[in-house]
Amino acid sequence: MLSAWRFKSWLVTIFMLVLTVSYAQATESVQSQRLKSSARILVVLTNHSAYPSRSDHTGLWLTELTHFYDVAQAAGYQMDFVSPQGGKVPLDERSLKSFYLDQSARAHLADPKFMQRLNTTRPPTAIDASNYQAIYYTGGHGTMWDFPDNKALKNISEKIYRQGGVVSAVCHGVGGLLPLQDENGKPLIAGKTITGFANIEETLSGIKSQVPFSLQDGLIERGAKYQRAFLPFTSYVVSDDRIITGQNPQSSKEIAEAVIQRLSTLNK
């Protein structure tokens, strides 16, 4: 009788232990899902479309948005679109050529709701930085004109970073990091390892004579430790704590994965 009682007691103990572990795991899963559903990333897009002397138009390089968007959405993050002026975002004509478009980009182009979001982006004045865990500057040559001098975007980025968030950018969108400052008024990227569209890539793309400044030179001038891939137009992403940058359009998926990975460590 005593042995039978001990055996039953042992079974009850094991059963209760399993229930406790299962409940803890379920609670953790629910909390994780709630966190993801409330976590937001602010995506910055250009309003600028004109080159100084070219007949074609610049603007957002489409896959630098869609690749990031797909990865972040799959990870459970919500995204809001903002642009320097608000409203319509032009698409870089070259980025719409079949050579650069993948299946996902084509699907987004054919999605009326997604395209409506690109036509009705928020202005910086409508953004509360405290609602975001990260900011991501998309690229396209248009960003060289309207990202670096926008004080409202500068303030939003600095607030997100100072509240412990991630600041990220790809390709020419890295120009949005040039004006950012730390609490002491020094360039935020000073002493940080950073990448961005390289001078050699600007030359090879045939746009060097059109851009208002060299992004690579501008980063170095502000004290950044600039790095680039050995081969032009290959994916290259640099993470320096909470500042994450990608070199070119080919880096847009990899930078998305890096941002999500960094956010996962901050949200624990």
N, C-alpha and C positions, 0 to 999 in steps of 0.2 A: 504493500500500500504506500509506504513512504517513497519508494522508488518511482511509482506511478505519479505520485503528487509532484515530485521534483521534476519529472519529465514534462508534466503539463505546465508547471511553472516556467520551465525553460522555454517551452514553445510560446507561451504568452509573452515572455520577455523579448524573444526574437521578433515576434509579430509586431509588438509595439515599437521596436527599434526600426523595423522596415517602414512602418507608417510614419514615424517621425522624420526619417530621411526623405521619404517620398514627398511629405508635406513641405519640407524645407526646400527641396528642389523645385517643387511647383511654385512656391512663393517667390523664389529667386527668378524663375522664368517669367512670372507675371510682372514682377518689378522691372525686369529687363525690357519686356515688351512695352510697358508703360513709359519707360525712359526713352526708348527709341521713337515711340509715337509722338512724344512731346519735344524731342530734340530737333533743332532746326539749323539749317545751313543757309547763309545768305550768299547768293550767286550774283556777281557783278558783271554787267554786260555793257558794251559800248553803244553810243548813239551816233558815232561819227562814221561817215561813209565816203568822204571825198579825199582823193589823192591830189597833190598839188598840180600835177600835169598829166596824169593818166586818165584815159577815157573810161576805164572800168572802175568799179566801186569796191571799197573795202567794207569793213564792218566786223561782225562776229565771225570767227572761224567756227563753223557749225559743230564739228565733232569735238571741239574743246569744251563744248557744253554737253552734248548728248552722251559722250562717253562717261563724263563725270556724273551726270544726272542718273544714268542707268545704274551705276555702281552704288551711289548713295541711296537711291530709291530702294534698291534690292536689300540694302542694309537696314532699311526702316526709317531713314531720315526724310523729313519734310524740307522742302526748299522754297525760298522766296526769291523772286527776280527783282533786282534793282539796277538802275542805270543812272548816269550822271544827271540827265534831264528828266528821266521817267519817260514812259510812252514807248514808241516803236524802236525796235532794235534792228538795224539793217544787217543783212547777211553778206559776208564777203563772197563775191561772185566766183572766185577761184575755188573756194571751199565747197561749192555746189557742183563742181565737175564730178563726173562719175568715178574718176580715179580716186577721189578723196572720200566719197560717200560709202558707208557700209550699210548693211541692212537696217540697223537700228536708226541711223541718221535719216534714211529714206522714210522709215515708219513715222518718225517724229515730224518730218516735213509734211506728211500726209494726214497728220492728226490735227484737226481744227482747234481742239482745246489747247494743245501745246503751242500752236502757232499764235493763238489768241493771247497766250501768256507773254509771248515775245513782242506782241504789239501793244501790250498794256503793262509794261514793267512799272514798278513803283519808283518814285523819286526818293532821294536820300532823306528828305524831310519827313517821309512817311515811315521811316525805319526806327525802331527802338532796339538799339544794340544789345540790350540785356536779354532779348529773346533768342539770341543765337549763340551756338557753341563754336561755330567756325564761319569764316568768310572765304569765298573762293573767287578770285579774279580770272575770268575767262580771257582768251586772247583774240587775235585778229589785229591787223595793223591799225584799225581805228582807235584802239585803246591808247596808242601813243599820243594822241591828241587830247583825249578827254579824261583819262585816268589820273595822270600825275598832278594836275593842278586843281583837282576837285577837293575843296576843303571839307565838304560834308562827308564824302566817302572816307577821307583821311581820318576824321573824327570817329566815324563808326568803326573802322578797322582798329584804331588804337584802343577804343573802349573794349572791343571783343577780346583783343590780346591781353589787356590789363585785367580783365575779369577771368583770365585763365583759359581763353579759347584759342583756337588754331587760326592762323593767318596763312592762306595758301594762294598760289597763283601759277598760271601756266603761260609759257611762250611770251608774247608781247604784254600779256596781262600782268606780268611781273613788274611792269612799269608802275603799277598802282602801289607798289611797296616803296618806291623811291622817296616820297615825302613823309613817310611814317617816322614818328619819333618816339623815343622812350620817355620815361618820367622826367629825365634830366635834359630833355631837349636834343639829345643826340640821335642820329639816324638809327632806326630800329634794326636795320640790317648790318650795321657796322660790326665787324668781327664775326658775322654769321656766314656760314657756307651757303651760297645761293647760286642758282642757275637761272637761265632765261635764254631767249632767242639770241644765238651767237652772231658775232659779226660775219663769220664765214657763211652762215646760213642766210643772212641778210643779202650778202653779195650774190650767192647762188640763186636766191629767189628772184633777183632782178629788181628789188625794191629799195636798195640802199640809198639811191639818190632821192627817194620820195619821203623817207621818214624824217621827222624833225630832229632826232638825235639818235645816238647809238645806245641801245639798251645795255649792252655788255659794258661799255665804257661808263655809263651812268651808275651802274651798280658798283663798279670798282671805285669810282670817285667818291662814293659814300661809304667806303670802308668795307664793303662786302668781300668775302673770299669767293671769288667767282670760279665756278667749275663748269665744264661742259663735256659732252660725250666725245670720244675720240673720233667717231664717225658722225658727220652732220646728218640731221634728220633721222636720228635713231632715238628711241625712248631713253630719257635720262631724268631721274628725279632725285632731289636732295632734300633730306629731312634734317633740320637743325632744331631739335626740340619741337617747339610749337610753330615754327616757320617752315613751311613745306613748299618747294618750288619745282616746276617741271620746265624742261628746256624748250619744247616745241610741240606741235600738234600730235606727234607720235607718242607723247608722254601723258596724254590726257587720261587714259585709263589707269596707268600706273600711279599717277598722282592721286587719283580718286581713292585707290586702294590704300595708299599711304595715309591719306587724311582720315579715312574711316578707321584704319588701324590705330592711329594716334588718338582719335576720339574715344575709342574703346578703352584705352588705358586711363583716360581722364574721367570716364563715366563710372569707373569701378568704385 
